[in-house]
Amino acid sequence: MSDANAPVIRSTNLLAPPVGMDIAFSDPQGISDLIDKGSAYKTLSAVHKNTGETSGGWFRNFWALGEKGVFDGAEPFFYNQNFINAAKQSFQAEVIRPVAMMTNLNLPAPGAPFHLDLPFFRGAQNREVPSWMLAPMGYSGLFHNWAIPVASAITWFYDGVGGEFEYWPNGLNRPSLTESPPYSNRCVLADNEYMYHRVGAIGDPAEQNNYDDIGYDATLCLSGDRKWNVVEDGKTTAMFDYGQVRVSVLWKAYCFKNEVEAGSFDDHSHDLNPQMVADIFCADMKSRGIPFTTPGDFTTDKIWKDKILSVYRAPDGGASY
């Protein structure tokens, strides 16, 4: 099931080329100050309301969301002209709209599998469908007609051991590229909703952990002596030196070729809705002979969630998040 009349904003010639920047922000100290100010950080699962899931030592805080700043002091960095210019170049686009900005903090851990970022679809984003459904929507390839071109600029503030950024700008069947620390305000803007990428092992092997025991409600707090503390139920359960935690700042922007294309997004006449999403998944599974149960309220239907996550995944060896 698809809307044959929907204007395809996202090009079928996937992967806008990456653009590297040695100086992402003109005021890196201002960024560092905001990172400190963001403490305490919630787990990735808690931020995205994925109850019952572990986050593997990954914490996050949003600085901007829904095309507007949500964290005091982040606005000047959200409208970063360096990123806007790079997005125009990479996506061959005239209209760049910053849409989100967030900090990611990762504890020392083994390397992560390759994956794609959570995609953006017209009419189906975090507010309209549960966040766990976005990754399967992207991996399925069924929703390309509604995909929004999104530039992702990742800037690192980490000079420790490991934590490389490995990425495949020409597809998984071609050689990868790698960015390695020390980073210190180094950035790569890329097509992360369509370009596979991964984070390498962080820290010395003796420091690494899978953190499966860190709870949904845990927080990562910066103490007065500049130590990162994992706090659960009011108690510190783990402590790290400031430089042991891999910090990155992720910026995202919609990229439209021109005002006409942006207008086709703004008028909402070709938006998805939750029922359409369910119908498209069901029609695909039926055509492939995959047994399934039609969902009730798929935001709470665990059987439906497990089925979608098992059928629509990253290629073998990748992560589906």
Backbone bond lengths (Angstrom), bond angles and torsions (degrees), N, CA, C in turn:
res aa  C-N    CA-C-N  psi(-1)  N-CA   C-N-CA  omega(-1)  CA-C   N-CA-C  phi
1 M - - - 1.462 - - 1.518 109.34 -
2 S 1.335 118.07 128.27 1.462 121.15 177.25 1.513 108.74 -155.93
3 D 1.315 114.41 164.95 1.446 120.83 178.29 1.522 107.99 -98.56
4 A 1.332 116.50 99.52 1.465 120.37 -175.02 1.513 112.16 -66.02
5 N 1.327 116.60 -20.12 1.458 119.80 -177.82 1.529 112.82 -91.87
6 A 1.323 117.09 -4.32 1.462 119.60 -177.89 1.523 109.98 -68.89
7 P 1.318 117.93 131.26 1.465 119.39 176.58 1.519 110.54 -67.93
8 V 1.312 117.55 126.29 1.460 121.17 -179.28 1.521 108.23 -83.85
9 I 1.320 116.36 104.53 1.458 121.08 179.31 1.527 110.03 -76.03
10 R 1.313 115.83 -39.68 1.455 121.29 -176.58 1.525 109.91 -80.59
11 S 1.327 118.08 123.75 1.457 122.15 -179.34 1.517 111.09 -64.90
12 T 1.338 116.64 145.37 1.457 119.78 175.08 1.525 111.22 -78.14
13 N 1.334 118.02 -13.26 1.459 121.41 172.92 1.524 107.64 -84.49
14 L 1.325 115.37 83.37 1.451 121.35 -167.68 1.526 112.13 -69.96
15 L 1.288 114.92 161.08 1.443 127.01 175.53 1.523 113.93 78.55
16 A 1.333 114.23 91.44 1.459 119.67 168.23 1.527 106.82 -69.19
17 P 1.325 119.45 139.19 1.470 120.79 -173.88 1.523 112.27 -67.47
18 P 1.335 118.20 141.34 1.468 121.15 178.36 1.522 111.94 -64.57
19 V 1.325 115.26 152.05 1.470 122.52 175.33 1.521 107.31 -127.27
20 G 1.324 117.27 121.82 1.455 120.97 178.73 1.510 111.81 -92.78
21 M 1.330 116.24 146.83 1.464 122.38 178.13 1.523 108.60 -135.30
22 D 1.324 117.17 123.76 1.469 120.01 177.82 1.520 111.52 -76.06
23 I 1.331 117.25 -26.41 1.464 121.58 178.13 1.522 107.39 -126.36
24 A 1.321 116.41 99.92 1.467 120.61 -177.20 1.520 111.44 -78.45
25 F 1.333 116.30 -46.42 1.462 121.59 -176.23 1.531 109.46 -119.11
26 S 1.312 116.49 136.64 1.467 120.38 178.70 1.519 111.71 -72.24
27 D 1.351 116.75 -18.42 1.461 121.33 179.97 1.534 109.15 -126.86
28 P 1.340 117.76 72.37 1.471 118.82 -177.99 1.524 113.35 -62.99
29 Q 1.335 116.71 -28.50 1.464 118.15 177.80 1.524 110.55 -65.14
30 G 1.345 115.86 -36.18 1.463 119.29 176.32 1.515 111.80 -61.57
31 I 1.338 116.62 -37.58 1.462 121.02 176.37 1.525 109.87 -65.10
32 S 1.326 117.14 -46.31 1.467 121.05 179.72 1.525 111.11 -59.30
33 D 1.331 116.43 -39.74 1.461 120.03 178.96 1.529 111.17 -64.01
34 L 1.336 116.65 -39.77 1.462 119.79 178.59 1.526 111.46 -68.26
35 I 1.334 117.17 -35.84 1.462 120.14 176.69 1.522 110.10 -60.19
36 D 1.337 116.45 -45.48 1.468 120.06 177.49 1.525 110.80 -63.32
37 K 1.324 116.42 -41.13 1.464 121.58 -178.27 1.528 111.59 -64.55
38 G 1.343 117.43 -26.47 1.453 121.37 -176.63 1.510 115.00 -71.81
39 S 1.331 117.96 -13.03 1.455 121.12 178.29 1.544 109.26 -63.05
40 A 1.323 118.72 136.06 1.458 128.94 10.48 1.534 110.87 -92.85
41 Y 1.338 115.76 145.54 1.457 121.77 -178.42 1.524 110.86 -97.95
42 K 1.323 115.58 139.90 1.466 121.15 176.48 1.526 110.52 -86.88
43 T 1.325 116.34 159.61 1.457 120.63 174.50 1.522 109.35 -66.11
44 L 1.333 115.36 156.11 1.461 120.62 177.75 1.525 111.05 -57.19
45 S 1.330 117.01 -40.64 1.471 120.62 179.74 1.520 111.59 -62.35
46 A 1.328 116.72 -41.66 1.459 120.01 -179.07 1.524 111.27 -68.46
47 V 1.328 116.81 -39.68 1.465 120.20 179.95 1.528 110.62 -59.97
48 H 1.346 116.23 -40.04 1.460 120.12 -176.92 1.527 113.04 -98.33
49 K 1.361 115.28 8.31 1.469 121.36 175.08 1.533 112.56 58.52
50 N 1.329 116.08 36.65 1.464 121.55 174.92 1.526 108.73 -93.15
51 T 1.316 115.69 77.69 1.455 120.96 -175.33 1.525 110.83 -62.20
52 G 1.328 114.23 145.89 1.450 119.85 178.62 1.504 114.55 82.08
53 E 1.336 118.46 -0.22 1.459 121.10 -178.90 1.520 110.22 -108.05
54 T 1.332 115.54 147.79 1.461 120.57 174.32 1.527 109.61 -91.94
55 S 1.319 116.22 160.16 1.467 120.62 -175.18 1.516 113.56 -113.25
56 G 1.324 117.88 0.92 1.461 119.85 176.32 1.516 114.83 59.25
57 G 1.330 117.82 38.00 1.463 120.38 179.20 1.512 114.39 72.45
58 W 1.342 116.74 26.86 1.466 123.36 -177.78 1.524 107.82 -112.76
59 F 1.345 115.80 123.91 1.461 122.51 -179.37 1.527 109.03 -122.51
60 R 1.347 116.05 154.78 1.468 119.06 -172.89 1.526 110.71 -150.47
61 N 1.338 114.58 153.69 1.461 122.09 171.86 1.526 108.03 -147.31
62 F 1.331 116.98 136.64 1.461 120.74 178.40 1.515 110.47 -88.96
63 W 1.339 115.01 136.64 1.461 121.94 171.80 1.524 111.06 -100.24
64 A 1.315 116.33 -27.52 1.465 121.64 177.55 1.519 107.98 -149.58
65 L 1.322 115.41 148.75 1.461 120.83 -178.47 1.526 108.03 -158.96
66 G 1.324 116.12 142.25 1.456 119.73 178.74 1.520 112.82 63.40
67 E 1.360 116.32 35.25 1.467 123.84 177.51 1.522 113.71 70.31
68 K 1.333 117.71 18.89 1.472 118.88 176.78 1.525 109.76 -146.34
69 G 1.338 114.84 152.75 1.450 120.35 178.87 1.512 111.72 -68.93
70 V 1.339 116.43 141.19 1.463 120.83 178.82 1.531 110.93 -127.15
71 F 1.338 117.24 3.63 1.454 121.88 -178.63 1.521 107.63 -129.84
72 D 1.319 116.21 122.34 1.457 121.45 -173.86 1.524 111.35 -59.38
73 G 1.329 115.64 126.22 1.454 121.87 178.13 1.516 114.37 98.96
74 A 1.337 116.92 -9.44 1.473 119.71 -176.04 1.526 113.16 -86.56
75 E 1.321 118.23 -15.49 1.466 120.93 -172.34 1.527 114.00 -54.44
76 P 1.335 120.26 -46.47 1.474 118.87 -179.28 1.526 113.07 -60.56
77 F 1.320 116.78 -31.42 1.457 120.72 -179.33 1.529 111.43 -81.11
78 F 1.312 116.39 -26.67 1.467 121.17 179.78 1.528 110.52 -66.37
79 Y 1.317 116.97 -38.15 1.468 121.33 179.30 1.530 109.75 -97.77
80 N 1.323 115.18 59.46 1.459 123.24 -176.25 1.526 108.87 -82.36
81 Q 1.327 116.63 114.26 1.459 120.30 -176.43 1.523 111.98 -65.46
82 N 1.343 117.99 -29.38 1.465 120.39 175.73 1.527 110.62 -58.13
83 F 1.328 115.98 -44.17 1.463 120.35 -179.23 1.525 110.79 -69.67
84 I 1.310 116.14 -42.13 1.466 120.19 -179.06 1.523 110.40 -61.28
85 N 1.330 116.85 -44.13 1.467 120.17 179.19 1.525 111.32 -64.43
86 A 1.332 116.66 -41.60 1.469 120.27 179.97 1.522 110.93 -66.17
87 A 1.339 117.27 -37.42 1.467 120.70 178.57 1.525 110.83 -65.66
88 K 1.334 117.06 -40.28 1.467 120.21 176.42 1.520 110.85 -59.63
89 Q 1.329 115.64 -42.90 1.462 120.69 -179.60 1.526 111.27 -66.24
90 S 1.329 116.80 -50.08 1.457 120.62 -174.49 1.521 112.50 -66.72
91 F 1.328 117.11 -44.40 1.457 121.61 -174.12 1.524 113.38 -95.95
92 Q 1.335 116.25 2.43 1.464 119.95 -178.51 1.524 109.92 50.00
93 A 1.317 115.19 51.52 1.457 122.28 -172.57 1.520 110.69 -124.38
94 E 1.332 116.32 144.32 1.458 121.75 178.44 1.522 112.09 -92.79
95 V 1.330 117.11 -30.46 1.467 121.81 -174.29 1.530 108.98 -110.67
96 I 1.326 116.65 112.67 1.460 122.68 178.92 1.527 108.13 -116.26
97 R 1.316 116.06 123.20 1.465 120.94 -179.73 1.527 109.58 -120.75
98 P 1.324 118.41 104.72 1.464 119.29 174.32 1.525 110.36 -55.70
99 V 1.342 116.28 132.43 1.464 120.03 -173.69 1.523 112.92 -121.51
100 A 1.340 118.12 -30.23 1.464 119.77 -177.34 1.519 110.08 -155.89
101 M 1.325 114.67 155.43 1.463 121.01 176.19 1.521 107.25 -152.75
102 M 1.309 116.34 136.79 1.462 118.84 -175.36 1.525 110.30 -150.83
103 T 1.323 115.86 158.15 1.453 122.03 172.12 1.516 108.58 -104.70
104 N 1.334 116.49 140.10 1.455 123.06 175.01 1.517 108.54 -120.51
105 L 1.318 116.78 130.11 1.458 122.27 178.28 1.519 108.07 -122.74
106 N 1.335 116.27 122.76 1.456 122.05 -176.77 1.522 110.65 -118.97
107 L 1.324 117.03 127.99 1.449 122.58 176.81 1.533 109.88 -76.17
108 P 1.332 118.20 161.47 1.472 120.08 177.44 1.525 110.54 -54.23
109 A 1.336 116.28 125.19 1.460 120.70 -173.05 1.518 110.13 -157.64
110 P 1.342 116.90 160.88 1.470 119.67 173.70 1.522 110.42 -62.27
111 G 1.319 116.61 164.96 1.456 121.04 179.68 1.513 112.07 -62.12
112 A 1.316 116.04 146.05 1.463 121.92 -179.35 1.532 110.15 -92.02
113 P 1.339 117.53 153.76 1.470 119.70 175.79 1.525 110.98 -67.74
114 F 1.326 116.35 160.07 1.460 119.10 175.63 1.528 109.25 -69.20
115 H 1.323 115.65 152.78 1.461 120.89 -176.04 1.519 109.64 -161.65
116 L 1.317 116.00 174.43 1.457 124.04 169.79 1.518 108.58 -112.02
117 D 1.333 116.82 151.20 1.463 120.05 175.28 1.519 110.46 -70.04
118 L 1.341 115.15 159.62 1.463 119.34 176.42 1.523 109.09 -59.88
119 P 1.327 118.18 124.63 1.465 120.88 -175.50 1.522 112.78 -78.95
120 F 1.319 115.18 166.51 1.460 123.41 175.39 1.535 107.55 -113.55
121 F 1.334 116.05 129.13 1.460 120.91 177.38 1.523 109.68 -125.58
122 R 1.308 115.42 145.75 1.460 119.39 176.86 1.530 109.42 -62.52
123 G 1.326 115.06 120.39 1.455 120.95 177.75 1.504 115.04 82.14
124 A 1.323 118.79 -3.34 1.470 120.75 -178.96 1.518 108.93 -142.23
125 Q 1.331 114.94 89.63 1.451 121.75 175.59 1.518 107.53 -127.92
126 N 1.331 117.24 -163.22 1.463 119.56 -174.89 1.521 113.92 -57.29
127 R 1.315 117.16 -29.01 1.461 119.64 -177.53 1.524 111.90 -77.75
128 E 1.331 117.98 -29.06 1.458 121.57 -173.41 1.529 113.39 -96.64
129 V 1.318 117.45 -31.93 1.456 121.25 177.46 1.520 107.83 -131.34
130 P 1.344 118.20 156.42 1.469 118.91 178.60 1.520 110.61 -64.29
131 S 1.328 116.83 147.19 1.459 120.44 -173.32 1.521 112.07 -61.81
132 W 1.344 118.63 -29.11 1.455 120.19 -179.35 1.528 111.46 -64.15
133 M 1.340 117.89 -23.14 1.458 121.16 -176.44 1.526 112.17 -80.36
134 L 1.319 118.38 -20.00 1.458 120.57 -174.91 1.528 112.39 -66.06
135 A 1.339 117.37 -42.34 1.469 119.16 179.75 1.527 111.32 -60.67
136 P 1.348 120.19 -49.86 1.464 118.84 176.42 1.524 113.61 -59.51
137 M 1.326 117.38 -34.30 1.464 119.42 176.53 1.521 110.35 -60.78
138 G 1.333 116.20 -41.14 1.453 119.54 179.53 1.516 112.67 -70.05
139 Y 1.337 116.99 -47.45 1.460 120.23 -177.96 1.525 112.29 -65.98
140 S 1.326 117.92 -27.49 1.465 120.88 -176.76 1.520 112.93 -67.94
141 G 1.334 117.78 -30.10 1.459 121.35 -173.57 1.518 113.81 74.12
142 L 1.327 117.14 4.33 1.467 121.17 -175.83 1.521 113.04 -81.44
143 F 1.324 117.02 -15.21 1.458 120.27 -170.73 1.529 112.07 -117.36
144 H 1.316 116.02 21.43 1.462 120.17 -177.48 1.529 112.39 -57.91
145 N 1.338 117.23 -35.23 1.471 120.05 -178.17 1.523 112.78 -63.45
146 W 1.320 116.72 -16.86 1.467 120.39 -179.45 1.530 112.18 -110.91
147 A 1.340 117.47 1.82 1.464 120.69 -176.89 1.523 110.62 -69.96
148 I 1.319 116.12 137.29 1.457 122.38 178.35 1.530 108.01 -98.99
149 P 1.335 118.74 129.00 1.469 119.55 175.68 1.530 110.17 -63.47
150 V 1.322 116.30 126.39 1.462 121.26 -176.01 1.531 109.75 -131.95
151 A 1.310 115.73 124.22 1.462 121.17 173.18 1.517 109.06 -87.77
152 S 1.326 116.18 137.71 1.467 122.14 178.95 1.522 108.72 -122.34
153 A 1.321 116.32 118.67 1.469 121.56 177.14 1.522 108.43 -106.86
154 I 1.326 116.41 116.73 1.466 121.55 179.81 1.517 108.43 -106.85
155 T 1.332 115.52 122.53 1.466 121.93 178.42 1.518 108.19 -117.21
156 W 1.340 116.67 134.14 1.464 120.49 -175.70 1.515 111.46 -108.51
157 F 1.319 114.31 141.70 1.461 122.40 172.76 1.524 106.29 -128.31
158 Y 1.345 114.36 74.22 1.465 120.90 -175.10 1.525 108.00 -156.12
159 D 1.317 115.86 124.94 1.460 120.60 179.71 1.514 111.76 -119.68
160 G 1.345 115.97 17.22 1.458 120.08 -176.55 1.509 113.28 -83.10
161 V 1.318 114.77 -160.85 1.459 122.60 -177.42 1.531 109.53 -85.07
162 G 1.337 116.37 134.28 1.468 120.13 175.73 1.518 112.39 70.97
163 G 1.328 114.98 -151.93 1.458 120.33 -179.31 1.505 113.86 72.70
164 E 1.342 117.55 28.84 1.459 121.06 179.69 1.528 110.79 -64.53
165 F 1.312 115.68 153.28 1.465 122.48 172.61 1.528 106.99 -106.17
166 E 1.326 116.08 109.56 1.464 121.34 179.06 1.527 108.48 -104.59
167 Y 1.330 116.38 134.73 1.462 118.73 -176.50 1.522 110.91 -145.26
168 W 1.339 114.38 156.15 1.461 122.72 -173.33 1.539 109.46 -120.54
169 P 1.335 118.71 78.74 1.466 120.42 -174.71 1.526 113.91 -67.68
170 N 1.319 118.06 -16.52 1.464 121.15 -179.80 1.524 112.63 -113.47
171 G 1.340 117.01 17.53 1.453 121.24 179.09 1.519 112.25 98.51
172 L 1.344 115.58 159.07 1.457 121.01 -175.13 1.519 113.36 -66.08
173 N 1.324 116.91 -18.62 1.466 119.95 -179.93 1.530 112.94 -87.30
174 R 1.335 115.87 4.51 1.467 120.86 178.12 1.533 108.84 -120.47
175 P 1.334 118.07 163.25 1.472 120.00 -177.67 1.526 112.74 -60.06
176 S 1.326 114.90 148.48 1.458 120.85 178.30 1.526 110.48 -89.11
177 L 1.338 115.18 166.36 1.457 123.12 171.22 1.525 107.85 -117.23
178 T 1.326 117.18 157.96 1.460 120.49 -176.85 1.526 110.67 -138.54
179 E 1.331 115.11 134.76 1.467 122.69 169.77 1.524 107.12 -106.92
180 S 1.331 116.97 132.07 1.462 120.73 -174.80 1.520 111.02 -125.93
181 P 1.336 116.99 151.74 1.461 119.58 174.70 1.527 110.84 -69.60
182 P 1.348 118.45 161.15 1.468 125.10 4.09 1.529 112.42 -73.26
183 Y 1.318 114.98 136.77 1.463 120.85 -176.80 1.529 111.57 -95.10
184 S 1.356 115.61 -67.82 1.464 121.99 176.51 1.524 113.01 49.19
185 N 1.347 115.27 69.61 1.471 121.97 174.37 1.525 112.61 83.69
186 R 1.323 118.13 11.99 1.463 123.01 173.04 1.530 108.41 -78.45
187 C 1.335 116.91 145.78 1.464 121.23 -174.69 1.523 110.31 -143.20
188 V 1.330 115.82 147.84 1.462 122.71 167.72 1.518 108.16 -128.25
189 L 1.333 116.12 124.07 1.462 121.53 173.49 1.517 107.50 -97.66
190 A 1.339 116.13 128.89 1.460 119.75 -173.80 1.527 110.54 -151.53
191 D 1.317 113.72 -176.50 1.466 124.32 -173.43 1.531 108.83 -102.69
192 N 1.340 116.62 64.33 1.460 120.56 -165.50 1.520 115.34 -72.70
193 E 1.339 118.34 -11.16 1.461 119.76 173.18 1.527 111.34 -78.00
194 Y 1.337 116.80 -16.26 1.465 121.91 179.52 1.530 112.49 -125.62
195 M 1.320 117.72 -13.09 1.461 121.49 -179.57 1.530 109.64 -101.34
196 Y 1.323 116.88 119.51 1.465 120.28 177.99 1.522 110.03 -67.31
197 H 1.340 114.68 142.31 1.456 121.03 -178.61 1.523 109.26 -156.40
198 R 1.323 115.88 166.50 1.460 119.87 -179.10 1.520 109.87 -157.03
199 V 1.338 115.14 162.72 1.459 122.57 174.52 1.520 108.00 -105.06
200 G 1.323 115.95 129.39 1.458 120.44 177.98 1.519 111.64 -73.25
201 A 1.325 115.63 172.51 1.464 121.51 179.11 1.528 110.23 -56.33
202 I 1.323 115.76 135.12 1.467 122.41 -176.77 1.518 109.23 -106.15
203 G 1.328 115.67 127.61 1.458 120.53 176.72 1.515 113.45 83.92
204 D 1.344 115.05 173.15 1.463 120.72 174.81 1.522 109.50 -66.16
205 P 1.339 117.85 148.47 1.475 119.67 -179.20 1.521 113.49 -52.14
206 A 1.313 118.11 -35.27 1.464 120.71 -178.47 1.530 112.20 -67.61
207 E 1.337 116.75 -21.49 1.466 120.60 -178.84 1.523 112.74 -88.54
208 Q 1.324 117.08 -16.59 1.458 120.99 -168.79 1.528 112.45 -77.46
209 N 1.342 113.91 148.08 1.459 121.13 -179.63 1.517 108.15 -151.76
210 N 1.318 117.31 154.55 1.469 120.83 176.10 1.529 112.49 -85.12
211 Y 1.351 117.17 -19.42 1.473 122.86 175.20 1.524 113.32 59.18
212 D 1.322 117.07 32.45 1.463 119.22 177.81 1.523 112.00 -66.16
213 D 1.338 116.31 -17.51 1.461 119.75 -178.22 1.522 112.95 -90.92
214 I 1.351 118.10 -2.38 1.468 119.57 176.61 1.519 108.91 -76.36
215 G 1.324 117.16 124.21 1.456 121.89 -174.06 1.519 113.61 -76.18
216 Y 1.309 114.28 163.35 1.464 123.88 179.25 1.526 111.24 -54.47
217 D 1.325 117.70 -40.23 1.469 122.39 -174.22 1.527 113.31 -92.81
218 A 1.317 118.36 8.28 1.467 120.39 178.46 1.523 110.34 -66.01
219 T 1.314 116.57 155.37 1.462 121.86 175.95 1.518 109.46 -129.81
220 L 1.326 115.26 156.08 1.461 122.44 175.19 1.521 107.07 -110.30
221 C 1.325 116.09 114.00 1.465 121.83 -171.84 1.523 110.92 -116.66
222 L 1.319 116.08 141.18 1.459 122.08 176.92 1.522 108.78 -94.55
223 S 1.322 115.85 122.75 1.463 120.47 -178.25 1.520 110.71 -88.33
224 G 1.326 115.67 171.41 1.456 120.84 -178.74 1.509 113.35 -63.50
225 D 1.323 117.40 -27.33 1.469 120.51 177.98 1.523 111.46 -92.68
226 R 1.349 116.54 18.96 1.461 125.31 175.03 1.532 112.12 58.94
227 K 1.311 113.66 47.82 1.456 121.95 169.57 1.532 107.79 -110.96
228 W 1.339 115.24 144.13 1.466 119.63 173.65 1.529 108.64 -91.16
229 N 1.332 115.74 125.28 1.455 121.37 -177.48 1.520 110.58 -117.84
230 V 1.328 115.87 128.34 1.466 120.44 170.49 1.520 106.93 -84.13
231 V 1.338 115.77 121.33 1.466 121.33 -175.04 1.515 109.46 -117.74
232 E 1.327 115.67 126.77 1.457 121.75 176.79 1.526 108.70 -133.71
233 D 1.327 114.62 129.14 1.471 120.51 -179.25 1.529 111.77 52.55
234 G 1.335 115.13 38.85 1.453 120.12 176.99 1.510 115.51 78.88
235 K 1.337 117.79 3.04 1.452 121.31 -178.69 1.527 110.93 -118.62
236 T 1.333 116.37 141.43 1.463 121.27 175.89 1.522 108.77 -78.84
237 T 1.328 116.29 119.66 1.462 121.23 -178.20 1.525 112.71 -104.51
238 A 1.328 117.71 -13.81 1.462 121.95 176.60 1.510 108.79 -158.85
239 M 1.333 117.16 151.25 1.458 121.32 -178.52 1.535 108.84 -138.44
240 F 1.343 115.70 141.95 1.460 121.23 -178.19 1.520 109.81 -136.98
241 D 1.328 116.55 144.89 1.456 120.14 170.15 1.527 108.65 -62.02
242 Y 1.319 115.92 154.01 1.473 119.95 -176.21 1.529 111.38 -55.25
243 G 1.336 117.75 -43.87 1.452 121.19 -175.72 1.516 114.97 -76.73
244 Q 1.343 117.83 -6.30 1.460 120.09 177.66 1.524 112.56 -77.55
245 V 1.298 117.21 -21.00 1.466 121.95 -176.17 1.527 108.97 -92.63
246 R 1.314 115.56 125.39 1.472 121.19 179.82 1.524 108.73 -80.03
247 V 1.325 116.40 118.38 1.464 122.24 -178.01 1.523 109.23 -111.02
248 S 1.319 115.97 131.98 1.461 120.59 173.77 1.519 108.93 -137.00
249 V 1.323 115.08 152.51 1.462 122.39 177.26 1.523 106.93 -116.73
250 L 1.316 115.98 123.67 1.463 121.67 -176.17 1.529 109.62 -112.04
251 W 1.316 115.85 126.03 1.471 124.16 179.22 1.512 108.49 -116.23
252 K 1.325 116.98 137.86 1.463 120.87 179.25 1.529 109.89 -131.70
253 A 1.335 114.81 146.25 1.459 120.00 179.79 1.522 110.19 -146.52
254 Y 1.345 115.64 142.04 1.458 120.72 170.30 1.526 108.36 -69.97
255 C 1.331 116.07 142.39 1.457 121.49 179.93 1.525 109.79 -126.78
256 F 1.328 116.78 110.36 1.458 122.33 179.91 1.526 109.30 -112.26
257 K 1.316 116.30 138.80 1.458 119.95 -176.90 1.515 112.43 -61.90
258 N 1.341 117.18 -33.85 1.459 121.17 -178.63 1.526 108.82 -161.11
259 E 1.328 116.24 179.48 1.460 120.97 -178.05 1.530 111.55 -66.43
260 V 1.327 117.44 -31.52 1.464 119.99 178.34 1.527 110.35 -62.76
261 E 1.317 116.08 -45.79 1.461 120.46 178.68 1.531 110.68 -64.54
262 A 1.328 117.05 -40.55 1.463 120.15 176.75 1.525 110.73 -62.45
263 G 1.335 116.17 -37.95 1.458 119.95 178.67 1.514 112.96 -64.20
264 S 1.338 117.05 -35.20 1.461 119.79 179.09 1.524 111.05 -68.12
265 F 1.335 116.39 -25.40 1.464 120.73 173.63 1.523 110.61 -76.62
266 D 1.329 116.30 -40.88 1.461 120.64 -174.62 1.527 113.66 -70.23
267 D 1.327 117.96 -28.79 1.466 117.56 -174.05 1.530 113.11 -79.61
268 H 1.337 117.94 -9.05 1.474 123.31 173.42 1.527 113.95 60.58
269 S 1.326 117.48 15.30 1.462 118.57 -176.59 1.523 112.45 -75.90
270 H 1.325 117.70 -15.00 1.462 120.67 -179.45 1.527 111.32 -121.96
271 D 1.332 116.24 31.33 1.455 120.28 -179.93 1.523 111.57 -75.02
272 L 1.318 114.76 149.20 1.454 120.79 165.30 1.519 109.59 -73.80
273 N 1.310 116.40 163.72 1.454 122.11 166.65 1.528 107.10 -138.14
274 P 1.336 118.74 164.72 1.470 120.12 -174.99 1.525 113.94 -55.60
275 Q 1.322 118.48 -37.62 1.458 119.63 -179.92 1.527 111.10 -66.74
276 M 1.322 116.91 -38.58 1.460 120.07 176.49 1.521 110.90 -61.55
277 V 1.328 116.61 -41.29 1.462 120.54 179.58 1.526 110.25 -60.37
278 A 1.332 116.08 -48.02 1.460 120.22 179.13 1.523 110.98 -61.77
279 D 1.329 117.25 -43.09 1.469 120.88 -178.31 1.526 111.28 -63.90
280 I 1.324 117.42 -40.02 1.467 120.99 -179.62 1.524 110.75 -65.90
281 F 1.332 116.63 -44.55 1.466 119.25 176.17 1.533 110.65 -60.47
282 C 1.338 116.88 -46.82 1.464 120.76 -177.32 1.530 111.24 -62.24
283 A 1.340 116.78 -43.23 1.463 120.28 -179.42 1.524 110.67 -63.06
284 D 1.337 116.26 -38.51 1.465 119.05 -179.87 1.522 110.90 -67.94
285 M 1.323 117.35 -45.58 1.463 119.48 -179.95 1.519 111.42 -64.35
286 K 1.330 116.88 -37.71 1.466 120.24 177.95 1.524 110.72 -63.52
287 S 1.339 117.04 -42.43 1.468 120.56 -178.86 1.522 112.03 -66.59
288 R 1.328 116.42 -23.39 1.469 121.33 -178.67 1.520 112.52 -99.11
289 G 1.316 116.74 2.20 1.459 120.55 178.91 1.511 114.19 71.16
290 I 1.332 117.02 25.86 1.462 121.74 179.70 1.520 108.74 -91.27
291 P 1.322 119.27 120.16 1.468 120.28 -179.45 1.527 111.25 -67.50
292 F 1.309 116.63 141.35 1.458 121.27 179.11 1.519 108.93 -157.55
293 T 1.304 115.11 163.30 1.461 122.18 175.15 1.518 108.23 -110.99
294 T 1.310 116.92 127.11 1.460 120.28 179.80 1.525 109.26 -58.98
295 P 1.330 117.79 130.35 1.470 119.34 -174.77 1.521 112.65 -72.25
296 G 1.325 113.87 153.59 1.456 119.64 168.82 1.521 106.42 -87.82
297 D 1.311 116.16 -104.89 1.465 121.07 171.65 1.520 106.46 -88.60
298 F 1.354 116.65 101.17 1.457 116.83 -171.71 1.521 113.99 -73.10
299 T 1.315 117.34 -5.54 1.464 118.47 174.18 1.532 110.80 -74.22
300 T 1.330 117.94 -18.73 1.460 121.25 -179.25 1.527 112.73 -125.22
301 D 1.319 118.14 -2.26 1.465 122.59 -175.73 1.531 109.21 -82.96
302 K 1.344 116.68 100.84 1.468 120.33 -175.35 1.529 112.01 -68.16
303 I 1.339 117.39 -34.49 1.468 119.87 179.08 1.522 109.91 -62.11
304 W 1.327 116.22 -42.74 1.461 121.32 178.19 1.529 110.80 -64.67
305 K 1.324 116.07 -44.86 1.464 120.59 179.53 1.523 110.99 -58.65
306 D 1.337 116.50 -48.06 1.468 120.11 -178.76 1.532 110.84 -62.34
307 K 1.326 117.29 -38.56 1.461 120.67 179.96 1.525 110.75 -65.41
308 I 1.326 117.37 -48.21 1.465 120.84 -178.40 1.523 110.71 -63.01
309 L 1.338 117.30 -43.20 1.464 120.60 -178.76 1.527 111.83 -67.24
310 S 1.334 117.49 -28.71 1.464 119.62 -179.35 1.525 112.33 -82.58
311 V 1.330 117.52 -29.73 1.468 121.11 -177.02 1.522 111.53 -85.13
312 Y 1.334 116.72 -42.08 1.465 121.13 -172.86 1.525 109.41 -110.20
313 R 1.336 114.67 91.86 1.458 121.15 -173.58 1.530 110.74 -127.98
314 A 1.322 114.61 170.13 1.461 119.93 171.95 1.524 108.83 -65.00
315 P 1.337 117.72 159.62 1.466 119.88 174.68 1.523 110.97 -55.12
316 D 1.334 117.17 159.97 1.454 121.27 -179.47 1.519 110.99 -49.99
317 G 1.316 114.96 131.17 1.458 120.31 -179.94 1.507 113.44 97.29
318 G 1.345 117.21 -8.53 1.454 120.87 -178.44 1.515 112.15 -104.11
319 A 1.318 114.67 169.40 1.461 121.23 178.13 1.518 109.45 -101.29
320 S 1.328 116.62 146.33 1.466 121.59 -179.48 1.519 109.45 -107.41
321 Y 1.349 116.16 67.92 1.466 119.63 176.00 1.499 109.22 -143.10
